[in-house]
Amino acid sequence: DVTSVSHVDVDASTRKGLTRAGKLGLAKSGVVDILSTPLLRTAAGEVFDPKHRGRTLAVLRHPVERTLEEYAFLKHGTFGDTLPDIAGMSLEEYVSSEYMEDNPSTRHLALGDDLAEAGRTLTDLELTVAKEMLRRKALVATGDNAVAAASRFAEAIPAWWSMRGEEELVLLDDVKECATQIDKDIARSREGRQEAIQSISKGDDVLRAIEEMNRFDLMLYEYAVELLQFQEGTIS
């Protein structure tokens, strides 16, 4: 629990809230270090400007693992009657259903927050735009290690490193401790869903179907892994 963190009363989960944040001059005020929002394009247009820029912290997961985990969680999770149809679905049925997303990461980065626009057919152009968004705007991490991702992001947030001495080290330790707990929680939650996840082998048609449906996200993930190595300075 990082008790020294304060918050601003702005709803960054909606377009209305982001518009309000922009009118209040949130970015230029300098009072916030992190803005958490699913509406990247809206935030970029409403909150930030050329003199007050933001940097995206992006965690990407392998699209096949993401799909299997989403299916297992929705099927065996704690939603009650929220999604009753999925509880009785096989993975093959889920992949063919309306609940199955195709290339959500590519769509989100390339097509923005307009749901009508985001639903259209993707081409190589959208993949190129999504890659360029990551390259120019994002500090990337992968979802296979929460500790590594949290530590990477924590070190990149200037305000957290503007402090000096013991307090600075304690704050970073808090971040790592929180991320370690997240990794443990994920591991425990997976234990109860291993049968569903492990029921798929790499030769199965359903796995190939998931890969094909998310082929743009698969290429985007592979690019993100390369970009992560480059950002960390590990590419010679």
Buried (B, 14 or more C-beta within 10 A) or exposed (E): EEEEEEEEEBEBEEBEBBBBBBEBEBBEEEEBEEBEBEBBBBBBBBBBEEEEEBEBBBBBBBBBBBBBBBBBBBBBBEEEEEEEEBEEBEBEBBBBEEBBBBBBBBBBBBBBBEEEEBEEEBEEEBBEBBBEBBBEBBBBBBBEEBBBBBBBBBEEBEEBEEBEEEEEEEBBEBBBBBBEEBBEEEEEBEEEBEEBBEEBEEEEEBBEBBBEBBBBBBBBBEBBEEBBEEBEEEEE
